[in-house]
């Protein structure tokens, strides 16, 4: 008995539509580190090491915070699927509150880490600029966390149009 042929085209298109923004955002994260490395390359190996160490220490807690907030995406998607837009807005508000709580905790941890490089055996010529670099990167934690809460509609990021609905929560 012949197997029915499955048309993979629509599924593949849907997968690509979902995957491209994720891939581009990850490439953006990687590009930030590459650009920073290129910018300090002329300063020598210690500066390149400082950027590499600073990026590594920054991304770990930042990705943890984003991962916590991405857990809300399922709840938003389910509410959207039920066409319960008020519930979408409530989950968005909870994401904003969670981001407002997590971002300062991550920022304090990063600030403390920026002063601890020498204590973990990193040479002073790398530790000092790495700490300064991490303290500068640390200021991007709050804006980064404001983009991580789930969107009120699938496939979009929260922006001013979403935040105006917070009063309904």
N, C-alpha and C positions, 0 to 999 in steps of 0.2 A: 504494500500500500504506500503510495507516495506521500511524503511529508509536505504539509502545506508550507508555502514560502512565507516567511515573515518579512514585512516591510520595516526595515530598521531605520529608514530615512527620517521619519518624524521624531523617533526617540533620540536618534543621534543629534538632530538639530536642537531638541530641547536640552539635551545634556550639554551641548556646546554653549548654548545661551546661558545656562547656569554656571558652567565652569569658567568661561572667559573672564568674568569680573573677579573671581577668586584668584585665578592665575595671575591676572594683571596686578592685583593688590599685593600678592606675594612677591612678584617681580619688583614692585615698587619698594617693598621693604628691603629686598636684596640690593636694589640699585642705590638706596640711601647709603648703605655700608660701603659699596664700591665707590661712589662719588666721594664720600668722606675720605676713603683711603687714597684716592687719586689726588685729592686736594692737599693732603699732608705728605704725600710721597716725596716731595722735594725737601722736606724737613729731616728726612732720614729714617732709619729703621726703628728708632725709639718712638717716633710719632706714629708710624704705621702700626707698631705693636700697641700703642695706647688706644688708637681708634678701634683696633680689632678687639681688645679686651673690653673697652667701654661698650661696644655694640653687643658683644656676647652677654655681658652682665645686664644690659638694658633690656634685651629682647626676652629673656627668660621670664622675669616677673610681668612684663607687659603682655606677653602671650598668655600667661596664666590669667590675667585680668580679662583679656578678651575672651578666653575660653569659658570663663565663668559666665560672662554676659551672653555668649552665644547659646547657652543653654535655654535662654528665653525664646529663641527663634522657633522652636517647636510649638511653644504655647501660643505665640503670635500666629503662626501658620494655621494651627488648629482653629483658633478663633476666627481667623479670616475665612477659612473654609466653611465655617458655620454661618458666615456673613454677620458675625457678632462684632461689629466695628467698635462698639463701646469697650468690649473686652480687649480688643487690639490696643486701644488707647490706654487702658488700665495697665496692660503688660508693658507698654512703652514707658509709662510713668514709673513702673517698678524698675525697669532697666535703667532709667535716669537716676533714680534714687540709689540703686545698687552701684552704678558707676560713680556717683558722688561719694559713696562710702569707700569703694575699693581704691579709687585713684589716689587719694591722700595716703592710704596705707602703703600702697606701692611706692609712692614718691618718698615717703620716709625711709622705707627699706632701701631704695636706690641711693638716697642721700647718705645713709649709713654705710652702704657698700662702697661708695666713692672714696671714703676715708680708710678703707680696710685693705687696699691692695698691697701695701708694703707688709702688712701683718701676715699675708698668705704667701709670701716669698717672691713677689714680683719686684723686680729691681727698681730702685728709686727713679732712674731716668725714664722708666715706662709708667710707674705707679703715679707719679705726680701729674703728668699730663692726662693719663687715663682717668684719674679722679676728676680733674677739671672738665674733661670732655663728658663724663657721665653726669656731672652736675648740670651741664648745659642741656644734654639730652633729656634729663629728668623733667624739664619744663614742658616737654611735649607729651607727657603722660596724661595730663588732664584733657587736652584737646583730642588725643587719641582715644581716650575712654568715652568721650562724648559721641564718637562715631560708632561705637561698638554696640549700644543697646539695640534691640531688635526694631526693625522698621514697622510702621503702622500698616504697610502693605508689602507683600512679598516682592523681592527684586529691587527694592529701593532702600536707600539709607535715610535715616532720620535727618531732617533739616528743619528750618524754621516753620514750614507748613505742618510738621508733625508736632512740634512743641506747643503750638497754639491750642492743641487739644488736651493738654495736660490738666487744664482747669476742670475738665469733665470727669476726672478720676476721683 
